[in-house]
Amino acid sequence: MPEKPRQLETAHGIIRFPAYIPVTTFGSKYPLDALIQPYLPRLSQAVMVSHHYAKLMKQRPRLPLLIDSGGFATLFDGSEVFEHRGLGHLRVCLGNEVEVLTPLDVLEFQEEHADVAFTLDFPIPPKLPIAEAKRRQALTIANAVWAIQNRRRRDLRLFACIQAWSVESASLCAAELARHPFDGFAIGGLVPRARDVDLVLAIVAAVREKIDDRPLHVFGLGKPETTARLFNAGVDSVDSSSYVKLAADGCLWENTNFRLQDPSPADRLRLAIQNLATATRTALPLATQAF
């Protein structure tokens, strides 16, 4: 009997694994994102939006929508992770404004808009003092447990975020979270460690061992050569904005020698579409096969 394909059922469609999920934004900061959004249902199975940009969304995409917590803003200058009643909150400085992210605010927004949600986590960059790393991990775990205990929408697929600084700490974090009925798990904090491929793959293996057969997502690692190794290691999905960042610079994934000087908005759109098609292994719309 053939093995059943791995997939995740959501309120707005099925995500079949392995899946490359493009990141997009709303608002006026990244205009190229708005240009490519009409093509996303043709080229991808789902789309990832950060909590910050999702709040600027005027119309939801026509495919499964993943909304992360926006916890990556922990890395912004002036940001502060603080504890309140046993949970982790995040104070973010945005110019002259200060935004506070709480597990409640994030979950309520995700329940209103998302098909797949990710718990409020706090990245642990390399060389962070071990005491602070442990504090952030403990608050990340507390936020995840709180979210699964307070989820109201049963068709919302809730993924627990894992933050760690080593293989051992990733294994311990995954083991603690695996005790709860999450729909899946997501590993954060790997982007600044991406050059150490052996470490990344070892962390993936340690987490996969603890979570059994539930879906596993990795944040931010989206280069095609990297995703292939992650999928072989047991990762089910990844997300990335690299496809559009390369296009903004006039570059193609499939041809590292290609560089378009001073690309127009139309050029950037075609490049982004081609990069995304490469990442998702999807046939290009004929009208966009220009480079």
N, C-alpha and C positions, 0 to 999 in steps of 0.2 A: 504494500500500500504506500503510495507516494507521501512524502512528508508534507504536512500542511504549511503553506507559505506563512512566514512571519508578517504580521501586520497589526495595526492599531486602528480600531474603529472609533470614530469621533462623530460628533453631532452633525458635522458638515462633510463627511466623507471618510474613506478608508485611506490610511497611509501605509503603503507597502514597503517593507524593509528589504534591503538597506535603502536609506533615503538621504539624499542631499537636500537640505532645506535652506533656501535663500533667505537672507536677512534683508528686510526693507525698512524704510522709515516713512513717517508722515510729517507734514509741515513743510516749510520752505528751505530748510537748511541744506538738504541734499536733493536738488531738482532732478537729477538723473533717476533717482528712485521712482519719482512720480511718472517718468516717461516709460519705465520698464514694467510698471505694475500691471498694465493691461495684458502683458504677455505671460505673466506668471502662471495663470491656470493652464496654459499650453505647455509650459516648460518645467513645471514642478508639481509635486503632490501637495505641498503645504507651504506656508510662509511663516517666518519668525519675525516678531516685532518686539522691541524692548518696551517695558512699561511706560517709560518716559515718552516715547514717540507714539505709542498706541493711544495715549490720551489725546493726541492731535488728530486721530483718525475720524474722518467724517462719514466714511462708508467702509464697511468691513470687506476684505477681499472675498472673492467667490471660490474659496477653497479653505481647507482646514487652517485655522489660525492658532499659532503658538505664541504665547506672550510670556516672556521671562520677567523676572522681578525687578530688573533694573539695578540689581545689587552690584554690578560692575562699576557703578559710580563710586563705590568705596575707594577706587583707585584715583579719583579726581583730587586735585589739590584742595585742601581745606575741608574735605569730607571727614565725617566722624561717625564711627560705629559706637553706639551706646546701648546699655541694657535698661529695659524698663519692664518691671514686673516679670522678670525671668525670660523675656524675649529680646531679640536683637532688633534695634531700630537704626536707621541711617539718616544722618543729616548731611545734605548735599548743598554746596554753594554753587548757584547758577548765576554768575554775574553779581548783580545787586540783590538777587532773590535767594532765599533759603528754602529748600524743599525737604520735608521729612518723610521718609518711607517707613511704613510700619507693616507688619505681617497682615493686619486687618485691612488696611487700605489696599494693599496689593491683591489679596485674595478676593475682596469684594469687586474690584475692577475686573479681575480675571473671570470671575463667575458671571459677570454681565456680558463679556465680550469673547472670551477665549474658548477654543476647543481643547487645547492642551495648555496647562499652566505649570509654572516652575516656582518653587518656594523661594522666599527671600533669603539669599545667601550672601556671604561676604568673602570675596576673593582673598587668597593668601599668597602674595607675591614672593618670589625667591628672596632670601636674606631678611625676611621679616623676623623680628625677635621671636623666639619660640613661645614665650609667654603670651604674646599677642596672637600668634598663630593658633594656639590652643583656645584662647578666648573666642576668636572668630569662628573656629570650628564648632565649639560648644553652642554658640548662639545660632549658627546655621542649622545645627541639629534641632535645637529647641524650636526654631521657627517652623521647620518642616513638620515636626510632630504636632505642633499647634494647628498647622494648616490642615493636616489629614483628619484631625479630630473635630475641626470646625467647618469642613467643606459641607455645603448644603446641596449644590447641584451634582447629582449622582452621575450625570453624563459628562461632567468635566473630568478630563483625564489629568490627574495630578501627579507630577514628577517631583521627587525629592532631590534637592541639589546636594552634591557632595563636594566639599572643599577640603584640600589636604596639601601637605608639603612633602610627603614621602609615600612610598609604597605602604609602609606599616600604618601610617595615619589614615591613608585612603581606605585600607582594609577595615580599620576600626570604625571609621565613620560609616562605611557601607553596611557593616554588620549591625550597627545600632539602628540605622534607618530601615534595614531589611525586615526588622521585627514588626513593621507596620504595613498596612495594606495599600501602599502606594501603587499607582498604575505603572510607574516606571521610575527611572533614576537618571540623573544628569550629572556629569563630571564637569566642574568649572575649574578655572585657574591653570589650564594646561597651555594656553597661548604663550606665556613667557617661558615655558619649559619645552616648547616645541622642537628646539634644536637637539634636545636630548631625547631622541626617538625611543631609545631603549627604556628610559624612565617612563615616558608616556605610555608605552605598551605594557610595561610592568604594572603601572597604576590601573590601567584598563583591566588587565587580567585579574588583579586583586579584587577589584570591584565586582567583576563578572562572577567570580567565585562565590561572593557573598549574596548576590541578589538572585541567584538561580536563573530562571528563564524569562524574567520580566524585562521589558524594553530598556535599553541603555543608550543614552544620548550623550554626545560630547559637544560642548560649546566652543565655537570659534575656530576650529581646525578644519578648513575647507578646501585646501589645495588638493587637486585630484590625486596626486601621487600619495599624499598623506591619508586621504579618506580610504583609498584602497587598502592600506595597511590596517587602518582602524577597523574597517568592516571585516577583514580577515581575522582580526583579534577578538571579534565578538561585539563590536559596536553596531547598533541598529540604525542610528541616524546622527547626522552632524549638521551644524548650521554655520554659515559664513557670509560675510559681505565682501569677500575678496573679489568675487566675480565683477562687482560693480566698481570697486576701488581700482582694479587694474584697468577697466574700461575708461575711467576718468583720466587715467594717465596715458591712454592711447595704446594699451597693451593687450595681447592675446595670450591665453593660457596655452593653447595648443602650438604656439609658435613663439618661443622665447626670443627669437631674433627680430620679431616684428615690433615696431614702435611707430605709431602714427603721430607725426608732429602737429601740434596745435589742432587737435580733433574738434570738429564742430559738435553741437548737441546731437545731431543725427548720427554722426560717426560714433560717438560714445554709446548711443543707444544700440547700434548694431554690434559694437564690440561687447557690450554687456550681455546681449542676447546670445552671442556666440560663446562667450565664456560660461554662461549659465547652462547652455546646451551641452558643452563639454563636461561640466561638473555633473549634470543629471543624466548624461548619456541619452539625450533626447534629440530627435531629428529637428533640424532648424526649419522654421517657416521659410519657404522659398524666397520671399521678398527680402529676407535679411541676410542671405548668403552673399555678402559683398566683399569679404576680405579673404 
